Amino acid sequence: MAADFVDGNAFNFEQGQRARKLFAAVVLAALDDAIADDKKYGNGPEQIARWARSRDGREVLSCAGIDPNERVVSGLMAFVGNGVRTSVALSREESERRNQAEAA
């Protein structure tokens, strides 16, 4: 009986983690879209801020495990302002290049 409870909790936890990852992927896609808008129209940071402050944006951020506060919105705006796509920013090569640049 207790093993069923533990198995159920572990399954529910795993499902929650998968859902969080799915919503995190939506946040990354929103960032990439805002970066593309910034390169095309010059309004990327405003776009991501508008999205993050919207009801849907706050819901997606919360489901991704991110507290949708103004500090987060400022961070998203700064990230979009840097213009580095999420796939590049999350890659090992990019982080190594940044570390070497900082060390030099």
Secondary structure, 3 states (H helix, E strand, C coil): CHHHHHHHHHHHHHHHHHHHHHHHHHHHHHHHHHHHHHHHHCCHHHHHHHHHHCHHHHHHHHHCCCCCCHHHHHHHHHHHHHCCCHHHHCCHHHHHHHHHHHHC
